[in-house]
Amino acid sequence: GLSDQIRFLGFIEDVDRLLHLSDIHCAPSVWEEPLANTALEAKRAGVPSVLFPSGGLPELVVEHGKDAYLCPIKSAEALEAGIQHYLDLDDDELAMRGRAASASLSILEISREAFTRAWASVYAEL
C-alpha cells in the first residue's frame, strides 16, 4: 500500500538535492560499517532516518523516533514500522523531526571542526 509514496531511484549523483526533496531517509543497511555517511548526510539536510541496527548506525540515534527511528531488528517488517512511524505524523510533527535530525549533529559532536580537534589530540599525545 505504499507504492504511491515510495520510489526506488537507483544511483543518484546529487544526494543533497534529493535529500532536500525528501521527507524521510531509509538506510536498511545489513553491512556492519563503522560510520555510515548516508545517515549523516540526511541529518545535515534535516531529514529523519529509518535505520537498521548495523555497525555504527545505532550510535547516530540521539532520541529514537525523533531524529531517527532505529529498527529493533533487520527485517522488512521492522523497516515498514519505521517508515510508517514517520508517515503517520502530520506535516508540523514531521518538520519537528527534521529539525531534531539536524540538531542531533551538534549533540553527537559530528562536524569537521570536531573531527579535526579529535585527530589533533591524537597527534598531540604522540
ZATOR-190561 format. One record per atom (N, C-alpha, C): residue number from 0; x, y, z. Coordinates in steps of 0.2 Angstrom, whole numbers, plus 5000, padded with zeros to 4 digits. Each point is the difference from the previous one (the first is absolute). Layout:
<rs>
@k: NUM	px: X	py: Y	pz: Z
...
</rs>
This chain:
<rs>
@k: 0	px: 5004	py: 4994	pz: 5000
@k: 0	px: 4996	py: 5006	pz: 5000
@k: 0	px: 5004	py: 5006	pz: 5000
@k: 1	px: 5007	py: 5000	pz: 4999
@k: 1	px: 5004	py: 5006	pz: 5000
@k: 1	px: 5003	py: 5001	pz: 4994
@k: 2	px: 4998	py: 4997	pz: 4994
@k: 2	px: 5003	py: 5001	pz: 4994
@k: 2	px: 4999	py: 5007	pz: 4997
@k: 3	px: 4995	py: 5003	pz: 5002
@k: 3	px: 4999	py: 5007	pz: 4998
@k: 3	px: 5004	py: 5005	pz: 5004
@k: 4	px: 5004	py: 4998	pz: 5005
@k: 4	px: 5003	py: 5004	pz: 5004
@k: 4	px: 5008	py: 4999	pz: 5000
@k: 5	px: 5002	py: 4994	pz: 4998
@k: 5	px: 5007	py: 4998	pz: 5000
@k: 5	px: 5002	py: 4998	pz: 4993
@k: 6	px: 5006	py: 5003	pz: 4998
@k: 6	px: 5003	py: 4998	pz: 4994
@k: 6	px: 5007	py: 4999	pz: 5000
@k: 7	px: 5002	py: 4994	pz: 4997
@k: 7	px: 5007	py: 4999	pz: 5000
@k: 7	px: 5003	py: 5003	pz: 4994
@k: 8	px: 5005	py: 5004	pz: 5001
@k: 8	px: 5003	py: 5004	pz: 4995
@k: 8	px: 5007	py: 4998	pz: 4997
@k: 9	px: 5003	py: 4995	pz: 5003
@k: 9	px: 5006	py: 4998	pz: 4998
@k: 9	px: 5006	py: 5005	pz: 5002
@k: 10	px: 5005	py: 5000	pz: 4996
@k: 10	px: 5006	py: 5004	pz: 5001
@k: 10	px: 4998	py: 5008	pz: 4999
@k: 11	px: 5002	py: 5004	pz: 5005
@k: 11	px: 4999	py: 5007	pz: 5000
@k: 11	px: 5006	py: 5003	pz: 5001
@k: 12	px: 5002	py: 5005	pz: 4996
@k: 12	px: 5006	py: 5004	pz: 5001
@k: 12	px: 4999	py: 5006	pz: 5005
@k: 13	px: 4994	py: 5004	pz: 4999
@k: 13	px: 4999	py: 5006	pz: 5004
@k: 13	px: 4996	py: 4998	pz: 5006
@k: 14	px: 5003	py: 4997	pz: 5005
@k: 14	px: 4997	py: 4997	pz: 5006
@k: 14	px: 4997	py: 5006	pz: 5004
@k: 15	px: 5003	py: 5005	pz: 5001
@k: 15	px: 4998	py: 5006	pz: 5004
@k: 15	px: 4993	py: 5002	pz: 4997
@k: 16	px: 4999	py: 5001	pz: 4993
@k: 16	px: 4994	py: 5002	pz: 4997
@k: 16	px: 4995	py: 4995	pz: 5002
@k: 17	px: 5001	py: 4994	pz: 4999
@k: 17	px: 4995	py: 4995	pz: 5001
@k: 17	px: 4998	py: 5000	pz: 5008
@k: 18	px: 5004	py: 5001	pz: 5004
@k: 18	px: 4999	py: 5000	pz: 5007
@k: 18	px: 4995	py: 5006	pz: 5002
@k: 19	px: 5002	py: 5006	pz: 4997
@k: 19	px: 4996	py: 5006	pz: 5001
@k: 19	px: 4993	py: 4999	pz: 4997
@k: 20	px: 4998	py: 4995	pz: 4996
@k: 20	px: 4994	py: 4999	pz: 4997
@k: 20	px: 4996	py: 4994	pz: 5004
@k: 21	px: 5004	py: 4997	pz: 5005
@k: 21	px: 4997	py: 4994	pz: 5003
@k: 21	px: 4997	py: 5002	pz: 5007
@k: 22	px: 4995	py: 4996	pz: 5002
@k: 22	px: 4998	py: 5000	pz: 5007
@k: 22	px: 5003	py: 4996	pz: 5005
@k: 23	px: 5002	py: 4994	pz: 4998
@k: 23	px: 5004	py: 4995	pz: 5004
@k: 23	px: 5005	py: 4997	pz: 4996
@k: 24	px: 5005	py: 4997	pz: 5003
@k: 24	px: 5006	py: 4997	pz: 4998
@k: 24	px: 5000	py: 4993	pz: 5002
@k: 25	px: 5001	py: 4995	pz: 4996
@k: 25	px: 5000	py: 4993	pz: 5003
@k: 25	px: 5007	py: 4997	pz: 4998
@k: 26	px: 5003	py: 4997	pz: 5005
@k: 26	px: 5007	py: 4997	pz: 4999
@k: 26	px: 4999	py: 4993	pz: 5003
@k: 27	px: 4997	py: 4995	pz: 4997
@k: 27	px: 4999	py: 4993	pz: 5003
@k: 27	px: 5007	py: 4996	pz: 4998
@k: 28	px: 5005	py: 5003	pz: 5002
@k: 28	px: 5007	py: 4997	pz: 4999
@k: 28	px: 5001	py: 4993	pz: 5004
@k: 29	px: 5002	py: 4995	pz: 4997
@k: 29	px: 5001	py: 4994	pz: 5003
@k: 29	px: 5008	py: 4999	pz: 5001
@k: 30	px: 5003	py: 5005	pz: 4997
@k: 30	px: 5008	py: 5000	pz: 5001
@k: 30	px: 5002	py: 5003	pz: 5006
@k: 31	px: 5005	py: 4997	pz: 5004
@k: 31	px: 5002	py: 5003	pz: 5006
@k: 31	px: 5005	py: 5005	pz: 4999
@k: 32	px: 4999	py: 5005	pz: 4997
@k: 32	px: 5005	py: 5006	pz: 4999
@k: 32	px: 5000	py: 5004	pz: 5006
@k: 33	px: 5006	py: 5003	pz: 5002
@k: 33	px: 5001	py: 5003	pz: 5006
@k: 33	px: 4996	py: 5007	pz: 5000
@k: 34	px: 5000	py: 5004	pz: 4995
@k: 34	px: 4997	py: 5006	pz: 4999
@k: 34	px: 4997	py: 5001	pz: 4994
@k: 35	px: 4993	py: 5001	pz: 4999
@k: 35	px: 4997	py: 5000	pz: 4994
@k: 35	px: 4999	py: 5008	pz: 4998
@k: 36	px: 5003	py: 5002	pz: 4995
@k: 36	px: 4999	py: 5007	pz: 4998
@k: 36	px: 4993	py: 5002	pz: 4998
@k: 37	px: 4996	py: 4995	pz: 4997
@k: 37	px: 4994	py: 5001	pz: 4998
@k: 37	px: 4995	py: 5003	pz: 5006
@k: 38	px: 5001	py: 4997	pz: 5006
@k: 38	px: 4996	py: 5003	pz: 5005
@k: 38	px: 5002	py: 5007	pz: 5002
@k: 39	px: 5006	py: 5001	pz: 5000
@k: 39	px: 5003	py: 5007	pz: 5001
@k: 39	px: 4997	py: 5005	pz: 4995
@k: 40	px: 5001	py: 4998	pz: 4994
@k: 40	px: 4997	py: 5004	pz: 4994
@k: 40	px: 4993	py: 5002	pz: 5001
@k: 41	px: 4996	py: 4995	pz: 5002
@k: 41	px: 4993	py: 5001	pz: 5002
@k: 41	px: 4999	py: 5005	pz: 5005
@k: 42	px: 5004	py: 4999	pz: 5006
@k: 42	px: 4999	py: 5005	pz: 5006
@k: 42	px: 5002	py: 5007	pz: 4997
@k: 43	px: 5005	py: 5000	pz: 4997
@k: 43	px: 5002	py: 5007	pz: 4997
@k: 43	px: 4995	py: 5003	pz: 4996
@k: 44	px: 4996	py: 4996	pz: 4997
@k: 44	px: 4995	py: 5003	pz: 4995
@k: 44	px: 4993	py: 5001	pz: 5004
@k: 45	px: 5000	py: 4998	pz: 5007
@k: 45	px: 4994	py: 5001	pz: 5004
@k: 45	px: 4995	py: 4995	pz: 4998
@k: 46	px: 5002	py: 4994	pz: 4999
@k: 46	px: 4996	py: 4994	pz: 4998
@k: 46	px: 5001	py: 4995	pz: 5005
@k: 47	px: 4994	py: 4998	pz: 5004
@k: 47	px: 5001	py: 4994	pz: 5004
@k: 47	px: 5001	py: 4993	pz: 4997
@k: 48	px: 5003	py: 4996	pz: 5003
@k: 48	px: 5002	py: 4993	pz: 4997
@k: 48	px: 4996	py: 4994	pz: 5003
@k: 49	px: 5000	py: 4995	pz: 4996
@k: 49	px: 4998	py: 4994	pz: 5002
@k: 49	px: 5006	py: 4995	pz: 4999
@k: 50	px: 5002	py: 4998	pz: 5006
@k: 50	px: 5007	py: 4996	pz: 5000
@k: 50	px: 4999	py: 4993	pz: 5002
@k: 51	px: 5004	py: 4995	pz: 4997
@k: 51	px: 5001	py: 4994	pz: 5003
@k: 51	px: 5005	py: 5000	pz: 5005
@k: 52	px: 5000	py: 4995	pz: 5005
@k: 52	px: 5005	py: 5000	pz: 5005
@k: 52	px: 5007	py: 4997	pz: 4998
@k: 53	px: 5003	py: 5003	pz: 4995
@k: 53	px: 5006	py: 4998	pz: 4997
@k: 53	px: 5006	py: 5004	pz: 5001
@k: 54	px: 5006	py: 4997	pz: 5002
@k: 54	px: 5006	py: 5004	pz: 5001
@k: 54	px: 4999	py: 5006	pz: 5004
@k: 55	px: 5002	py: 5006	pz: 4998
@k: 55	px: 5000	py: 5006	pz: 5004
@k: 55	px: 4993	py: 5003	pz: 5000
@k: 56	px: 4996	py: 4998	pz: 4996
@k: 56	px: 4993	py: 5004	pz: 4999
@k: 56	px: 4997	py: 5001	pz: 5006
@k: 57	px: 4999	py: 4995	pz: 5005
@k: 57	px: 4997	py: 5002	pz: 5006
@k: 57	px: 5003	py: 5005	pz: 5004
@k: 58	px: 5006	py: 5001	pz: 5000
@k: 58	px: 5003	py: 5006	pz: 5003
@k: 58	px: 4998	py: 5007	pz: 4998
@k: 59	px: 4997	py: 5000	pz: 4994
@k: 59	px: 4998	py: 5006	pz: 4997
@k: 59	px: 4993	py: 5002	pz: 5002
@k: 60	px: 4997	py: 4996	pz: 5004
@k: 60	px: 4993	py: 5002	pz: 5002
@k: 60	px: 5000	py: 5003	pz: 5007
@k: 61	px: 4998	py: 5007	pz: 5000
@k: 61	px: 5000	py: 5003	pz: 5007
@k: 61	px: 4994	py: 4998	pz: 5004
@k: 62	px: 4994	py: 5001	pz: 4996
@k: 62	px: 4994	py: 4998	pz: 5004
@k: 62	px: 4996	py: 4996	pz: 4995
@k: 63	px: 4999	py: 4994	pz: 5001
@k: 63	px: 4996	py: 4995	pz: 4996
@k: 63	px: 4993	py: 5003	pz: 4998
@k: 64	px: 4999	py: 5000	pz: 4994
@k: 64	px: 4993	py: 5003	pz: 4997
@k: 64	px: 5000	py: 5008	pz: 4999
@k: 65	px: 5005	py: 5003	pz: 5002
@k: 65	px: 5001	py: 5007	pz: 4999
@k: 65	px: 5004	py: 5002	pz: 4995
@k: 66	px: 5007	py: 5000	pz: 5001
@k: 66	px: 5005	py: 5001	pz: 4995
@k: 66	px: 5001	py: 4994	pz: 4995
@k: 67	px: 4998	py: 4994	pz: 5002
@k: 67	px: 5001	py: 4994	pz: 4996
@k: 67	px: 4996	py: 4995	pz: 5004
@k: 68	px: 4997	py: 4995	pz: 4996
@k: 68	px: 4997	py: 4994	pz: 5002
@k: 68	px: 5005	py: 4994	pz: 5000
@k: 69	px: 5001	py: 4997	pz: 5005
@k: 69	px: 5005	py: 4994	pz: 5000
@k: 69	px: 4996	py: 4994	pz: 5000
@k: 70	px: 5000	py: 4996	pz: 4995
@k: 70	px: 4996	py: 4994	pz: 5000
@k: 70	px: 5003	py: 4995	pz: 5005
@k: 71	px: 4996	py: 4996	pz: 5003
@k: 71	px: 5002	py: 4996	pz: 5005
@k: 71	px: 5004	py: 4994	pz: 4997
@k: 72	px: 4998	py: 4998	pz: 4994
@k: 72	px: 5003	py: 4994	pz: 4997
@k: 72	px: 5001	py: 5002	pz: 4992
@k: 73	px: 5004	py: 4996	pz: 4997
@k: 73	px: 5001	py: 5001	pz: 4992
@k: 73	px: 4994	py: 4996	pz: 4997
@k: 74	px: 4995	py: 5003	pz: 4999
@k: 74	px: 4994	py: 4996	pz: 4996
@k: 74	px: 4996	py: 5005	pz: 4996
@k: 75	px: 4996	py: 4997	pz: 4995
@k: 75	px: 4996	py: 5004	pz: 4996
@k: 75	px: 4994	py: 5003	pz: 5005
@k: 76	px: 4998	py: 4996	pz: 5004
@k: 76	px: 4995	py: 5002	pz: 5005
@k: 76	px: 5002	py: 5006	pz: 5004
@k: 77	px: 5006	py: 5000	pz: 5003
@k: 77	px: 5003	py: 5005	pz: 5004
@k: 77	px: 5001	py: 5007	pz: 4996
@k: 78	px: 5002	py: 4999	pz: 4993
@k: 78	px: 5001	py: 5005	pz: 4996
@k: 78	px: 4993	py: 5004	pz: 4999
@k: 79	px: 4995	py: 4996	pz: 4998
@k: 79	px: 4993	py: 5002	pz: 4999
@k: 79	px: 4998	py: 5004	pz: 5006
@k: 80	px: 5001	py: 4998	pz: 5006
@k: 80	px: 4998	py: 5003	pz: 5006
@k: 80	px: 5003	py: 5007	pz: 5001
@k: 81	px: 5007	py: 5000	pz: 4998
@k: 81	px: 5003	py: 5006	pz: 5001
@k: 81	px: 4998	py: 5005	pz: 4995
@k: 82	px: 4999	py: 4998	pz: 4994
@k: 82	px: 4997	py: 5005	pz: 4994
@k: 82	px: 4993	py: 5002	pz: 5003
@k: 83	px: 4996	py: 4996	pz: 5002
@k: 83	px: 4993	py: 5001	pz: 5002
@k: 83	px: 5000	py: 5005	pz: 5006
@k: 84	px: 5005	py: 5000	pz: 5004
@k: 84	px: 5001	py: 5004	pz: 5006
@k: 84	px: 5000	py: 5007	pz: 4997
@k: 85	px: 5004	py: 5002	pz: 4995
@k: 85	px: 5000	py: 5007	pz: 4997
@k: 85	px: 4994	py: 5001	pz: 4996
@k: 86	px: 4998	py: 4996	pz: 4996
@k: 86	px: 4994	py: 5001	pz: 4996
@k: 86	px: 4994	py: 5002	pz: 5004
@k: 87	px: 4999	py: 4997	pz: 5006
@k: 87	px: 4995	py: 5002	pz: 5004
@k: 87	px: 5000	py: 5007	pz: 5003
@k: 88	px: 5005	py: 5003	pz: 5000
@k: 88	px: 5001	py: 5007	pz: 5003
@k: 88	px: 4997	py: 5005	pz: 4995
@k: 89	px: 4997	py: 5006	pz: 5003
@k: 89	px: 4998	py: 5005	pz: 4996
@k: 89	px: 5006	py: 5004	pz: 4998
@k: 90	px: 4999	py: 5005	pz: 4995
@k: 90	px: 5005	py: 5004	pz: 4997
@k: 90	px: 5004	py: 5003	pz: 5005
@k: 91	px: 4997	py: 5003	pz: 5005
@k: 91	px: 5004	py: 5004	pz: 5006
@k: 91	px: 5004	py: 4995	pz: 5004
@k: 92	px: 4997	py: 4995	pz: 5002
@k: 92	px: 5004	py: 4995	pz: 5004
@k: 92	px: 5006	py: 4997	pz: 4996
@k: 93	px: 4999	py: 4999	pz: 4993
@k: 93	px: 5005	py: 4997	pz: 4996
@k: 93	px: 5006	py: 5006	pz: 4999
@k: 94	px: 4998	py: 5006	pz: 5000
@k: 94	px: 5005	py: 5005	pz: 4999
@k: 94	px: 5004	py: 5001	pz: 5007
@k: 95	px: 4996	py: 4999	pz: 5006
@k: 95	px: 5004	py: 5000	pz: 5006
@k: 95	px: 5005	py: 4994	pz: 5000
@k: 96	px: 4998	py: 4994	pz: 4997
@k: 96	px: 5005	py: 4995	pz: 5000
@k: 96	px: 5006	py: 5001	pz: 4996
@k: 97	px: 4999	py: 5004	pz: 4994
@k: 97	px: 5005	py: 5002	pz: 4996
@k: 97	px: 5005	py: 5005	pz: 5004
@k: 98	px: 4997	py: 5005	pz: 5004
@k: 98	px: 5004	py: 5004	pz: 5003
@k: 98	px: 5004	py: 4996	pz: 5006
@k: 99	px: 4997	py: 4995	pz: 5003
@k: 99	px: 5004	py: 4996	pz: 5005
@k: 99	px: 5005	py: 4996	pz: 4996
@k: 100	px: 4999	py: 4998	pz: 4994
@k: 100	px: 5006	py: 4997	pz: 4997
@k: 100	px: 5006	py: 5004	pz: 4999
@k: 101	px: 4998	py: 5006	pz: 4997
@k: 101	px: 5006	py: 5005	pz: 4999
@k: 101	px: 5003	py: 5002	pz: 5007
@k: 102	px: 4996	py: 5001	pz: 5005
@k: 102	px: 5003	py: 5002	pz: 5007
@k: 102	px: 5004	py: 4995	pz: 5003
@k: 103	px: 4999	py: 4993	pz: 4998
@k: 103	px: 5003	py: 4995	pz: 5003
@k: 103	px: 5008	py: 5000	pz: 4998
@k: 104	px: 5001	py: 5003	pz: 4994
@k: 104	px: 5007	py: 5000	pz: 4998
@k: 104	px: 5005	py: 5003	pz: 5006
@k: 105	px: 4997	py: 5006	pz: 5002
@k: 105	px: 5004	py: 5003	pz: 5006
@k: 105	px: 5000	py: 4996	pz: 5006
@k: 106	px: 4995	py: 4997	pz: 5002
@k: 106	px: 4999	py: 4996	pz: 5006
@k: 106	px: 5005	py: 4994	pz: 4999
@k: 107	px: 5001	py: 4997	pz: 4994
@k: 107	px: 5005	py: 4995	pz: 4999
@k: 107	px: 5007	py: 5002	pz: 4999
@k: 108	px: 5000	py: 5007	pz: 5000
@k: 108	px: 5007	py: 5003	pz: 4999
@k: 108	px: 5003	py: 4998	pz: 4993
@k: 109	px: 4996	py: 4999	pz: 4995
@k: 109	px: 5002	py: 4998	pz: 4993
@k: 109	px: 5001	py: 5007	pz: 4996
@k: 110	px: 5006	py: 5002	pz: 4999
@k: 110	px: 5001	py: 5005	pz: 4995
@k: 110	px: 5007	py: 5000	pz: 4998
@k: 111	px: 5002	py: 5004	pz: 4995
@k: 111	px: 5007	py: 5000	pz: 4998
@k: 111	px: 5004	py: 5002	pz: 5005
@k: 112	px: 4998	py: 5005	pz: 5004
@k: 112	px: 5004	py: 5003	pz: 5005
@k: 112	px: 5001	py: 4995	pz: 5006
@k: 113	px: 4995	py: 4996	pz: 5002
@k: 113	px: 5001	py: 4995	pz: 5005
@k: 113	px: 5004	py: 4995	pz: 4998
@k: 114	px: 5000	py: 4998	pz: 4993
@k: 114	px: 5004	py: 4994	pz: 4997
@k: 114	px: 5007	py: 5003	pz: 5001
@k: 115	px: 5002	py: 5006	pz: 4998
@k: 115	px: 5006	py: 5003	pz: 5000
@k: 115	px: 5003	py: 5000	pz: 5007
@k: 116	px: 4996	py: 5002	pz: 5005
@k: 116	px: 5002	py: 5001	pz: 5007
@k: 116	px: 5002	py: 4993	pz: 5002
@k: 117	px: 4996	py: 4995	pz: 4999
@k: 117	px: 5001	py: 4993	pz: 5002
@k: 117	px: 5007	py: 4997	pz: 4997
@k: 118	px: 5001	py: 5001	pz: 4994
@k: 118	px: 5006	py: 4998	pz: 4997
@k: 118	px: 5006	py: 5004	pz: 5002
@k: 119	px: 4999	py: 5006	pz: 5001
@k: 119	px: 5006	py: 5004	pz: 5003
@k: 119	px: 5002	py: 4998	pz: 5007
@k: 120	px: 4995	py: 4998	pz: 5004
@k: 120	px: 5002	py: 4997	pz: 5007
@k: 120	px: 5003	py: 4994	pz: 4999
@k: 121	px: 4999	py: 4996	pz: 4996
@k: 121	px: 5003	py: 4993	pz: 4999
@k: 121	px: 5007	py: 5001	pz: 4998
@k: 122	px: 5002	py: 5005	pz: 4995
@k: 122	px: 5007	py: 5002	pz: 4999
@k: 122	px: 5003	py: 5003	pz: 5005
@k: 123	px: 4997	py: 5004	pz: 5004
@k: 123	px: 5003	py: 5004	pz: 5006
@k: 123	px: 5002	py: 4995	pz: 5005
@k: 124	px: 4997	py: 4994	pz: 5001
@k: 124	px: 5002	py: 4995	pz: 5005
@k: 124	px: 5006	py: 4996	pz: 4998
@k: 125	px: 5001	py: 5000	pz: 4993
@k: 125	px: 5006	py: 4996	pz: 4998
@k: 125	px: 5006	py: 5004	pz: 5001
</rs>
